Amino acid sequence: MIPVREIGDQQYPRPIWHLVSDSNSVPTKDLVYGIPVRGMRPSVKGATPDPLEPGEKYRLLIEAGSLKGQHDFVPVARTP
């Protein structure tokens, strides 16, 4: 997960959440930002995801073998 504004500014933007597969990841249909995904771990041991900022555009990048995908989104503020 990368803030889109950093993509144009830097050749290698810093991800705010970066997971990598353990040896046998389990297929999944969905995920919730910041919640552990079964069969995956943070790329840096002990790393925790940065909070998302409402109104900021983010890009989710997913790679599985030779397949790659991405999705841009803008989170909205929670309402009480």
MDTraj code that builds the backbone (N, CA, C; nanometers):
import mdtraj as md
import numpy as np

residues = "MET ILE PRO VAL ARG GLU ILE GLY ASP GLN GLN TYR PRO ARG PRO ILE TRP HIS LEU VAL SER ASP SER ASN SER VAL PRO THR LYS ASP LEU VAL TYR GLY ILE PRO VAL ARG GLY MET ARG PRO SER VAL LYS GLY ALA THR PRO ASP PRO LEU GLU PRO GLY GLU LYS TYR ARG LEU LEU ILE GLU ALA GLY SER LEU LYS GLY GLN HIS ASP PHE VAL PRO VAL ALA ARG THR PRO".split()
xyz = np.array([
    [0.0858, -0.1152, 0.0000],
    [0.0000, 0.0000, 0.0000],
    [0.0909, 0.1219, 0.0000],
    [0.0649, 0.2118, -0.0948],
    [0.1487, 0.3304, -0.1106],
    [0.0598, 0.4532, -0.1283],
    [0.0941, 0.5662, -0.0642],
    [0.0236, 0.6905, -0.0966],
    [0.0567, 0.7290, -0.2413],
    [-0.0441, 0.7548, -0.3220],
    [-0.0230, 0.7850, -0.4644],
    [0.0641, 0.9087, -0.4823],
    [0.0539, 1.0074, -0.3939],
    [0.1336, 1.1298, -0.4089],
    [0.2835, 1.0998, -0.4070],
    [0.3254, 0.9928, -0.3398],
    [0.4673, 0.9580, -0.3334],
    [0.5170, 0.8870, -0.4590],
    [0.4275, 0.8336, -0.5377],
    [0.4687, 0.7594, -0.6570],
    [0.5365, 0.8513, -0.7572],
    [0.4826, 0.9712, -0.7784],
    [0.5413, 1.0652, -0.8727],
    [0.6671, 1.1312, -0.8206],
    [0.6792, 1.1418, -0.6879],
    [0.7923, 1.2111, -0.6270],
    [0.9168, 1.1253, -0.6119],
    [0.8988, 0.9950, -0.6014],
    [1.0114, 0.9086, -0.5693],
    [1.0159, 0.7875, -0.6628],
    [1.1348, 0.7425, -0.6936],
    [1.1492, 0.6235, -0.7771],
    [1.1038, 0.5000, -0.6999],
    [1.1334, 0.4961, -0.5707],
    [1.0944, 0.3841, -0.4854],
    [1.0161, 0.4361, -0.3658],
    [0.8851, 0.4587, -0.3835],
    [0.8067, 0.5132, -0.2722],
    [0.8006, 0.4147, -0.1558],
    [0.7956, 0.4678, -0.0343],
    [0.7911, 0.3859, 0.0862],
    [0.6497, 0.3328, 0.1082],
    [0.6347, 0.2004, 0.1139],
    [0.5010, 0.1462, 0.1419],
    [0.4611, 0.1722, 0.2858],
    [0.3319, 0.1942, 0.3081],
    [0.2836, 0.2142, 0.4443],
    [0.2337, 0.0820, 0.5034],
    [0.2163, -0.0196, 0.4189],
    [0.1808, -0.1542, 0.4632],
    [0.2343, -0.2483, 0.3584],
    [0.3256, -0.3371, 0.3967],
    [0.3893, -0.4275, 0.3008],
    [0.3926, -0.5670, 0.3602],
    [0.3155, -0.6560, 0.3008],
    [0.3103, -0.7947, 0.3455],
    [0.3783, -0.8837, 0.2435],
    [0.4385, -0.9901, 0.2916],
    [0.4980, -1.0911, 0.2052],
    [0.4446, -1.2263, 0.2488],
    [0.4471, -1.3198, 0.1550],
    [0.3944, -1.4522, 0.1810],
    [0.4903, -1.5354, 0.2647],
    [0.4344, -1.6104, 0.3576],
    [0.5106, -1.7180, 0.4181],
    [0.5180, -1.8267, 0.3116],
    [0.5610, -1.9428, 0.3430],
    [0.5793, -2.0451, 0.2401],
    [0.4482, -2.0870, 0.1728],
    [0.3374, -2.0903, 0.2460],
    [0.2101, -2.1344, 0.1876],
    [0.0979, -2.0383, 0.2231],
    [0.0832, -1.9333, 0.1456],
    [-0.0265, -1.8393, 0.1692],
    [-0.1588, -1.9062, 0.1362],
    [-0.2605, -1.8649, 0.2078],
    [-0.3938, -1.9188, 0.1881],
    [-0.4704, -1.8267, 0.0933],
    [-0.5391, -1.8806, -0.0089],
    [-0.6192, -1.7935, -0.0960],
    [-0.7218, -1.7148, -0.0134],
    [-0.7392, -1.5890, -0.0491],
    [-0.8359, -1.5045, 0.0216],
    [-0.9091, -1.4163, -0.0784],
    [-1.0329, -1.3859, -0.0494],
    [-1.1131, -1.3019, -0.1389],
    [-1.1147, -1.1565, -0.0954],
    [-1.0837, -1.1307, 0.0306],
    [-1.0851, -0.9923, 0.0774],
    [-0.9891, -0.9770, 0.1947],
    [-0.9626, -0.8519, 0.2266],
    [-0.8778, -0.8196, 0.3401],
    [-0.9193, -0.6846, 0.3938],
    [-0.8809, -0.6598, 0.5180],
    [-0.9096, -0.5327, 0.5831],
    [-0.7758, -0.4696, 0.6163],
    [-0.7598, -0.3443, 0.5786],
    [-0.6330, -0.2750, 0.5990],
    [-0.5883, -0.2860, 0.7443],
    [-0.4639, -0.3291, 0.7630],
    [-0.4040, -0.3359, 0.8951],
    [-0.4317, -0.4645, 0.9717],
    [-0.5261, -0.5444, 0.9261],
    [-0.5583, -0.6708, 0.9929],
    [-0.4701, -0.7802, 0.9330],
    [-0.4064, -0.8628, 1.0177],
    [-0.3198, -0.9690, 0.9639],
    [-0.3924, -1.0575, 0.8624],
    [-0.3210, -1.0971, 0.7591],
    [-0.3734, -1.1853, 0.6547],
    [-0.3099, -1.3221, 0.6768],
    [-0.3919, -1.4259, 0.6851],
    [-0.3415, -1.5605, 0.7119],
    [-0.2384, -1.6019, 0.6072],
    [-0.1242, -1.6506, 0.6519],
    [-0.0193, -1.6956, 0.5612],
    [0.0723, -1.5844, 0.5135],
    [0.0545, -1.4629, 0.5669],
    [0.1398, -1.3508, 0.5279],
    [0.1940, -1.2841, 0.6535],
    [0.3015, -1.2077, 0.6358],
    [0.3643, -1.1380, 0.7476],
    [0.4186, -1.0048, 0.6967],
    [0.4427, -0.9101, 0.7863],
    [0.5047, -0.7835, 0.7431],
    [0.6426, -0.8110, 0.6842],
    [0.6800, -0.7355, 0.5818],
    [0.8109, -0.7551, 0.5187],
    [0.9244, -0.7207, 0.6146],
    [0.8984, -0.6322, 0.7099],
    [0.9951, -0.5971, 0.8143],
    [0.9376, -0.6474, 0.9462],
    [1.0096, -0.7351, 1.0136],
    [0.9610, -0.7953, 1.1371],
    [0.9184, -0.6875, 1.2370],
    [0.7971, -0.7035, 1.2896],
    [0.7450, -0.6107, 1.3889],
    [0.6844, -0.4836, 1.3328],
    [0.6903, -0.4638, 1.1997],
    [0.6344, -0.3420, 1.1396],
    [0.4822, -0.3413, 1.1530],
    [0.4275, -0.2240, 1.1743],
    [0.2826, -0.2074, 1.1801],
    [0.2415, -0.1077, 1.0716],
    [0.1201, -0.1216, 1.0179],
    [0.0773, -0.0304, 0.9114],
    [0.0562, 0.1115, 0.9619],
    [0.0936, 0.2078, 0.8787],
    [0.0656, 0.3481, 0.9092],
    [-0.0848, 0.3709, 0.8969],
    [-0.1417, 0.4656, 0.9723],
    [-0.2844, 0.4947, 0.9570],
    [-0.3131, 0.5579, 0.8209],
    [-0.4316, 0.5294, 0.7687],
    [-0.4755, 0.5918, 0.6438],
    [-0.5336, 0.7291, 0.6748],
    [-0.5076, 0.8253, 0.5872],
    [-0.5596, 0.9613, 0.6029],
    [-0.6821, 0.9797, 0.5135],
    [-0.7969, 1.0179, 0.5702],
    [-0.9155, 1.0422, 0.4876],
    [-0.8852, 1.1474, 0.3806],
    [-0.9333, 1.1234, 0.2594],
    [-0.9138, 1.2166, 0.1487],
    [-0.7839, 1.1966, 0.0724],
    [-0.6907, 1.1191, 0.1255],
    [-0.5630, 1.0899, 0.0593],
    [-0.5822, 0.9699, -0.0341],
    [-0.5248, 0.9756, -0.1529],
    [-0.5380, 0.8659, -0.2490],
    [-0.4271, 0.7634, -0.2253],
    [-0.4650, 0.6362, -0.2205],
    [-0.3719, 0.5271, -0.1974],
    [-0.3791, 0.4261, -0.3113],
    [-0.2720, 0.3497, -0.3273],
    [-0.2671, 0.2440, -0.4286],
    [-0.2312, 0.1125, -0.3604],
    [-0.3194, 0.0151, -0.3769],
    [-0.2954, -0.1200, -0.3299],
    [-0.2324, -0.1971, -0.4451],
    [-0.1138, -0.2511, -0.4228],
    [-0.0438, -0.3306, -0.5239],
    [-0.0411, -0.4754, -0.4773],
    [-0.0787, -0.5674, -0.5662],
    [-0.0809, -0.7097, -0.5317],
    [-0.0037, -0.7861, -0.6383],
    [0.0831, -0.8762, -0.5939],
    [0.1579, -0.9631, -0.6839],
    [0.1432, -1.1060, -0.6356],
    [0.1165, -1.1962, -0.7298],
    [0.1085, -1.3396, -0.7014],
    [0.1755, -1.4108, -0.8179],
    [0.2982, -1.4527, -0.7967],
    [0.3743, -1.5123, -0.9063],
    [0.3955, -1.4080, -1.0141],
    [0.3578, -1.4416, -1.1372],
    [0.3743, -1.3475, -1.2486],
    [0.2546, -1.2531, -1.2635],
    [0.1500, -1.2741, -1.1846],
    [0.0302, -1.1898, -1.1927],
    [0.0456, -1.0678, -1.1037],
    [0.0010, -0.9525, -1.1550],
    [0.0070, -0.8274, -1.0799],
    [-0.1245, -0.7529, -1.0959],
    [-0.1631, -0.6830, -0.9910],
    [-0.2836, -0.6021, -0.9968],
    [-0.2680, -0.4818, -0.9068],
    [-0.3528, -0.3826, -0.9283],
    [-0.3510, -0.2638, -0.8444],
    [-0.4900, -0.2043, -0.8377],
    [-0.5124, -0.1290, -0.7299],
    [-0.6411, -0.0632, -0.7108],
    [-0.6172, 0.0669, -0.6349],
    [-0.6631, 0.1790, -0.6891],
    [-0.6531, 0.3084, -0.6224],
    [-0.7830, 0.3341, -0.5467],
    [-0.7716, 0.3957, -0.4294],
    [-0.8903, 0.4281, -0.3515],
    [-0.8608, 0.5481, -0.2612],
    [-0.9669, 0.6106, -0.2135],
    [-0.9577, 0.7242, -0.1215],
    [-1.0451, 0.6906, -0.0013],
    [-0.9848, 0.6727, 0.1183],
    [-1.0659, 0.6435, 0.2353],
    [-1.1454, 0.7662, 0.2799],
    [-1.2592, 0.7415, 0.3399],
    [-1.3424, 0.8495, 0.3934],
    [-1.3358, 0.8467, 0.5455],
    [-1.3575, 0.9590, 0.6068],
    [-1.3546, 0.9689, 0.7523],
    [-1.4705, 0.8918, 0.8122],
    [-1.4442, 0.8289, 0.9252],
    [-1.5518, 0.7604, 0.9972],
    [-1.6451, 0.8636, 1.0558],
    [-1.7709, 0.8312, 1.0542],
    [-1.8682, 0.9205, 1.1167],
    [-1.9089, 0.8599, 1.2506],
    [-1.9206, 0.9423, 1.3518],
    [-1.9546, 0.8886, 1.4865],
    [-2.0947, 0.8338, 1.4934],
])
top = md.Topology()
chain = top.add_chain()
for i, resn in enumerate(residues, 1):
    res = top.add_residue(resn, chain, resSeq=i)
    for name in ("N", "CA", "C"):
        top.add_atom(name, md.element.get_by_symbol(name[0]), res)
traj = md.Trajectory(xyz[None], top)
